[in-house]
Amino acid sequence: MSTNRTGPSDALADVRALINANFATKVAGRRLDGDTHLVHDLGLDSMDLLTLVAAIENEFDQPVVGADEPPPELSTVGAVAEVVERMRAAAEQDDVAP
């Protein structure tokens, strides 16, 4: 999956791809839009959510949350996409910093 894309729709597409890659059996045939709830709509459990966070961290080579930050609310596909957008913005700032 390409992580060079930018923008909310690209982040949503990347999150959909990560979810499909990691939970193909659970999400087969289900809609994956911004309002899709990870637990209620897709049936992901707490271990699945940890797997998703690990997949995001591996894909973007940075932690989902900083050491001094509270964990993000990852209840919907859209919420995960917002986290990915923040991670991309932080990575871009790191690339520009002297």
MIFI-169711 format. One record per atom (N, C-alpha, C): residue in three letters; chain; atom name; x, y, z. Coordinates in steps of 0.02 Angstrom, whole numbers, plus 32768, in hexadecimal, padded with zeros to 4 digits. Atoms other than C-alpha are relative to their C-alpha. Example, Ala and Ser with C-alpha at 12.3 -4.5 7.8 and 13.67 -1.06 7.14 Angstrom:
2
residuo	cadena	atomo	xx	yy	zz
ALA	A	N	802D	7FC5	8000 .
ALA	A	CA	8267	7F1F	8186 .
ALA	A	C	802D	803C	8000 .
SER	A	N	7FD6	7FC5	7FFD .
SER	A	CA	82AC	7FCB	8165 .
SER	A	C	7FD9	8037	8025 .
! end
This chain:
98
residuo	cadena	atomo	xx	yy	zz
MET	A	N	802A	7FC5	8000 .
MET	A	CA	8000	8000	8000 .
MET	A	C	802C	803D	8000 .
SER	A	N	7FDA	7FC2	8005 .
SER	A	CA	803E	80AD	7FD6 .
SER	A	C	7FEE	802F	803A .
THR	A	N	800B	7FCF	7FCB .
THR	A	CA	8054	8126	8066 .
THR	A	C	8014	8045	7FEA .
ASN	A	N	7FEB	7FBF	801A .
ASN	A	CA	8089	81B6	7FF5 .
ASN	A	C	7FC5	802C	7FEF .
ARG	A	N	803B	7FD9	8010 .
ARG	A	CA	7FD7	81EE	7FD6 .
ARG	A	C	7FF0	802E	803A .
THR	A	N	8014	7FD2	7FCB .
THR	A	CA	7F90	8280	8036 .
THR	A	C	7FB7	8010	7FF8 .
GLY	A	N	8046	7FEC	8002 .
GLY	A	CA	7EE3	82BB	8063 .
GLY	A	C	7FD5	7FCD	8024 .
PRO	A	N	802D	802C	7FDA .
PRO	A	CA	7E51	8274	80C6 .
PRO	A	C	7FE8	7FC4	7FDA .
SER	A	N	801A	803A	8025 .
SER	A	CA	7E0E	8207	803A .
SER	A	C	8037	7FCD	7FF5 .
ASP	A	N	7FC8	802F	8007 .
ASP	A	CA	7EBB	81BB	801F .
ASP	A	C	800D	7FDB	8041 .
ALA	A	N	7FF7	8021	7FBF .
ALA	A	CA	7ECC	8198	80D9 .
ALA	A	C	7FCA	7FCC	800A .
LEU	A	N	8037	802F	7FFA .
LEU	A	CA	7E22	8146	80D7 .
LEU	A	C	800C	7FC2	7FD4 .
ALA	A	N	7FF0	8038	802D .
ALA	A	CA	7E56	80DB	8042 .
ALA	A	C	8037	7FD4	801E .
ASP	A	N	7FC9	8026	7FE2 .
ASP	A	CA	7EF6	80A9	809B .
ASP	A	C	7FE8	7FD8	803C .
VAL	A	N	801C	8024	7FC6 .
VAL	A	CA	7E97	807B	813A .
VAL	A	C	7FD6	7FC6	7FE9 .
ARG	A	N	8028	8038	801C .
ARG	A	CA	7E1C	8014	80D5 .
ARG	A	C	802E	7FC7	7FEB .
ALA	A	N	7FD2	8033	8017 .
ALA	A	CA	7EAE	7FB8	8086 .
ALA	A	C	8020	7FDB	803B .
LEU	A	N	7FE3	8020	7FC5 .
LEU	A	CA	7EFE	7F97	8130 .
LEU	A	C	7FCE	7FD1	8021 .
ILE	A	N	8034	8029	7FE1 .
ILE	A	CA	7E5A	7F56	8177 .
ILE	A	C	7FF4	7FC2	7FD5 .
ASN	A	N	800B	803A	802C .
ASN	A	CA	7E3C	7EE6	80E0 .
ASN	A	C	803A	7FD0	8002 .
ALA	A	N	7FC4	802C	7FFF .
ALA	A	CA	7EEF	7EA4	80E5 .
ALA	A	C	8005	7FD9	8041 .
ASN	A	N	7FF7	8020	7FBF .
ASN	A	CA	7EE9	7E7B	819F .
ASN	A	C	7FC3	7FD9	8018 .
PHE	A	N	803D	801F	7FE7 .
PHE	A	CA	7E34	7E46	81B6 .
PHE	A	C	7FD1	7FEB	7FC7 .
ALA	A	N	8026	8011	803C .
ALA	A	CA	7DFC	7E05	810C .
ALA	A	C	7FC3	7FD4	800F .
THR	A	N	8037	802D	7FF0 .
THR	A	CA	7D91	7D7B	8155 .
THR	A	C	7FC8	8024	8025 .
LYS	A	N	8032	7FDE	7FD8 .
LYS	A	CA	7D38	7DEC	81D1 .
LYS	A	C	7FDB	8036	7FD9 .
VAL	A	N	801E	7FC6	8021 .
VAL	A	CA	7D16	7E7C	815A .
VAL	A	C	7FE8	7FF3	7FB9 .
ALA	A	N	8014	8010	8045 .
ALA	A	CA	7CF2	7E21	80B7 .
ALA	A	C	7FB7	8013	7FF4 .
GLY	A	N	8044	7FEC	8013 .
GLY	A	CA	7C5A	7E6F	8064 .
GLY	A	C	7FE2	8037	8029 .
ARG	A	N	801B	7FCA	7FD5 .
ARG	A	CA	7C46	7EF7	80E7 .
ARG	A	C	8018	8044	7FE6 .
ARG	A	N	7FEE	7FBC	8015 .
ARG	A	CA	7C47	7FB1	80C2 .
ARG	A	C	8036	801B	802F .
LEU	A	N	7FCA	7FE1	7FD9 .
LEU	A	CA	7CE1	8010	80FB .
LEU	A	C	8002	804A	7FEE .
ASP	A	N	7FFD	7FB8	800A .
ASP	A	CA	7CB6	80C8	80FA .
ASP	A	C	8013	8021	8042 .
GLY	A	N	7FEA	7FDC	7FC5 .
GLY	A	CA	7CE2	814F	8177 .
GLY	A	C	7FD7	7FF4	803F .
ASP	A	N	802C	800B	7FC7 .
ASP	A	CA	7C4D	8128	81E6 .
ASP	A	C	7FFD	7FB8	8018 .
THR	A	N	8002	8047	7FED .
THR	A	CA	7C6A	806D	81EF .
THR	A	C	8023	7FF7	8043 .
HIS	A	N	7FE6	800C	7FBC .
HIS	A	CA	7C82	803D	82A6 .
HIS	A	C	8029	7FC0	8000 .
LEU	A	N	7FD3	8039	8000 .
LEU	A	CA	7D14	7FC8	82C1 .
LEU	A	C	7FE6	7FC5	8028 .
VAL	A	N	8019	8036	7FD5 .
VAL	A	CA	7CC2	7F64	834D .
VAL	A	C	7FB9	7FED	7FED .
HIS	A	N	8047	800F	800B .
HIS	A	CA	7C07	7F73	832F .
HIS	A	C	7FF1	7FE9	7FB9 .
ASP	A	N	800F	8012	8046 .
ASP	A	CA	7C07	7F69	8270 .
ASP	A	C	802C	7FC9	7FE5 .
LEU	A	N	7FD1	8031	801C .
LEU	A	CA	7CA2	7F01	824C .
LEU	A	C	800E	7FC5	802E .
GLY	A	N	7FF6	8037	7FD2 .
GLY	A	CA	7CA8	7E95	82E8 .
GLY	A	C	8048	7FF8	8018 .
LEU	A	N	7FBC	8005	7FE7 .
LEU	A	CA	7D5D	7EBE	8313 .
LEU	A	C	8000	8000	804C .
ASP	A	N	7FFA	8001	7FB7 .
ASP	A	CA	7D90	7E98	83C5 .
ASP	A	C	803F	8026	8015 .
SER	A	N	7FC8	7FD8	7FE7 .
SER	A	CA	7E16	7EE5	8434 .
SER	A	C	8043	7FE9	7FE2 .
MET	A	N	7FC2	8018	801F .
MET	A	CA	7EA0	7E75	83ED .
MET	A	C	8005	8016	7FB8 .
ASP	A	N	8000	7FE8	8045 .
ASP	A	CA	7E6B	7EA4	833D .
ASP	A	C	8013	804A	7FFD .
LEU	A	N	7FEF	7FB9	7FFF .
LEU	A	CA	7E77	7F5C	836B .
LEU	A	C	804B	800A	800C .
LEU	A	N	7FB7	7FFD	7FF6 .
LEU	A	CA	7F28	7F40	83AD .
LEU	A	C	8025	7FEC	7FC1 .
THR	A	N	7FE2	8015	8040 .
THR	A	CA	7F52	7EE6	830B .
THR	A	C	7FFC	8039	7FCD .
LEU	A	N	8008	7FC7	802D .
LEU	A	CA	7F0E	7F7B	82A9 .
LEU	A	C	8031	8037	8011 .
VAL	A	N	7FD1	7FCC	7FEB .
VAL	A	CA	7F75	7FF6	830F .
VAL	A	C	8048	7FEC	7FEC .
ALA	A	N	7FBD	8018	8013 .
ALA	A	CA	8011	7F8B	82F3 .
ALA	A	C	800A	8005	7FB4 .
ALA	A	N	7FFB	7FFC	8049 .
ALA	A	CA	7FED	7F83	8238 .
ALA	A	C	800A	8048	7FE9 .
ILE	A	N	7FF9	7FB8	8011 .
ILE	A	CA	7FDB	8041	8230 .
ILE	A	C	8046	8017	8011 .
GLU	A	N	7FBD	7FEB	7FEC .
GLU	A	CA	807C	805A	8291 .
GLU	A	C	8035	7FE3	7FD2 .
ASN	A	N	7FD1	801F	802E .
ASN	A	CA	80D8	7FE0	8220 .
ASN	A	C	7FFE	8021	7FBB .
GLU	A	N	8008	7FE2	8042 .
GLU	A	CA	8092	802E	8182 .
GLU	A	C	801F	8046	7FFC .
PHE	A	N	7FE9	7FBB	8001 .
PHE	A	CA	80BF	80E0	81B3 .
PHE	A	C	8040	800B	8027 .
ASP	A	N	7FC0	7FFF	7FDD .
ASP	A	CA	815B	80B7	8219 .
ASP	A	C	8003	8035	8037 .
GLN	A	N	8002	7FD3	7FC7 .
GLN	A	CA	8126	811F	82AE .
GLN	A	C	7FC7	7FEB	802E .
PRO	A	N	8035	8014	7FD2 .
PRO	A	CA	80BB	8108	834A .
PRO	A	C	7FBF	8026	7FF2 .
VAL	A	N	8042	7FE1	8008 .
VAL	A	CA	8001	812D	8342 .
VAL	A	C	7FF9	803A	8031 .
VAL	A	N	8006	7FCC	7FCC .
VAL	A	CA	8011	8193	83E2 .
VAL	A	C	8045	800B	801F .
GLY	A	N	7FC1	7FEF	7FDF .
GLY	A	CA	80A3	81EE	8431 .
GLY	A	C	7FFF	7FEC	8049 .
ALA	A	N	7FF9	8015	7FBB .
ALA	A	CA	80E3	81C4	84DE .
ALA	A	C	7FD7	802A	8030 .
ASP	A	N	8023	7FD3	7FD3 .
ASP	A	CA	808F	825B	852D .
ASP	A	C	7FB8	8010	7FEA .
GLU	A	N	8043	7FF3	801A .
GLU	A	CA	7FEA	8250	84CF .
GLU	A	C	7FCF	7FCA	8016 .
PRO	A	N	8032	8034	7FF2 .
PRO	A	CA	7F48	81F8	84FB .
PRO	A	C	7FF3	7FD7	7FC1 .
PRO	A	N	800D	8028	803C .
PRO	A	CA	7F1B	8169	8486 .
PRO	A	C	7FC4	801D	7FD9 .
PRO	A	N	8038	7FE6	8028 .
PRO	A	CA	7EAB	819D	83F5 .
PRO	A	C	7FC3	7FD3	8003 .
GLU	A	N	803E	8025	8004 .
GLU	A	CA	7DF7	8167	83E8 .
GLU	A	C	7FFC	7FE0	7FBC .
LEU	A	N	8000	8024	8040 .
LEU	A	CA	7DF8	80E2	8361 .
LEU	A	C	7FBF	7FD7	7FFA .
SER	A	N	803F	8024	8001 .
SER	A	CA	7D40	80B6	8359 .
SER	A	C	7FE5	7FF4	7FBA .
THR	A	N	8019	8008	8044 .
THR	A	CA	7D1E	80CE	829F .
THR	A	C	8039	8001	7FCE .
VAL	A	N	7FCF	7FFE	8036 .
VAL	A	CA	7D79	80BB	81FB .
VAL	A	C	8017	8048	7FF5 .
GLY	A	N	7FEF	7FB9	8009 .
GLY	A	CA	7D72	8179	81EA .
GLY	A	C	802E	801A	8037 .
ALA	A	N	7FD5	7FEA	7FC9 .
ALA	A	CA	7DC0	8193	8296 .
ALA	A	C	8047	7FE6	7FF6 .
VAL	A	N	7FBE	801B	800F .
VAL	A	CA	7E50	8121	8264 .
VAL	A	C	8021	8028	7FC8 .
ALA	A	N	7FE5	7FD8	8037 .
ALA	A	CA	7E64	8183	81C2 .
ALA	A	C	8019	8044	8019 .
GLU	A	N	7FEA	7FC0	7FE4 .
GLU	A	CA	7E70	8225	8227 .
GLU	A	C	8043	7FF7	8023 .
VAL	A	N	7FC1	800D	7FDE .
VAL	A	CA	7EFC	81D8	828F .
VAL	A	C	8038	7FF9	7FCB .
VAL	A	N	7FCF	8008	8036 .
VAL	A	CA	7F56	81A6	81EE .
VAL	A	C	8012	8044	7FE3 .
GLU	A	N	7FF3	7FBC	8019 .
GLU	A	CA	7F44	8259	81AF .
GLU	A	C	802E	8026	802F .
ARG	A	N	7FD5	7FDE	7FCF .
ARG	A	CA	7F91	829C	8250 .
ARG	A	C	8047	7FE3	7FFE .
MET	A	N	7FBE	8020	8004 .
MET	A	CA	801F	821E	8242 .
MET	A	C	8025	8019	7FC2 .
ARG	A	N	7FE0	7FE7	803D .
ARG	A	CA	8041	8255	818F .
ARG	A	C	8016	8048	8009 .
ALA	A	N	7FEE	7FBA	7FF6 .
ALA	A	CA	8040	830C	81C1 .
ALA	A	C	803E	8005	802C .
ALA	A	N	7FC5	8000	7FD4 .
ALA	A	CA	80BB	82E9	824D .
ALA	A	C	803E	7FE9	7FDC .
ALA	A	N	7FC7	8019	8026 .
ALA	A	CA	812B	8286	81D8 .
ALA	A	C	8019	8035	7FCF .
GLU	A	N	7FED	7FCB	802E .
GLU	A	CA	8129	8315	815A .
GLU	A	C	8025	8038	8024 .
GLN	A	N	7FDE	7FCE	7FD8 .
GLN	A	CA	815A	8390	81E3 .
GLN	A	C	8046	7FE9	8011 .
ASP	A	N	7FBE	801C	7FF0 .
ASP	A	CA	81E9	831D	8215 .
ASP	A	C	802E	8002	7FC4 .
ASP	A	N	7FD8	7FFE	803D .
ASP	A	CA	8223	8316	8160 .
ASP	A	C	8018	8046	7FEF .
VAL	A	N	7FEF	7FBB	800F .
VAL	A	CA	8225	83D4	8154 .
VAL	A	C	802D	801F	8035 .
ALA	A	N	7FD8	7FE4	7FC9 .
ALA	A	CA	8277	83F6	81FC .
ALA	A	C	804A	7FFB	7FF2 .
PRO	A	N	7FB7	8001	800D .
PRO	A	CA	8330	8424	81F6 .
PRO	A	C	8025	7FCB	8027 .
! end
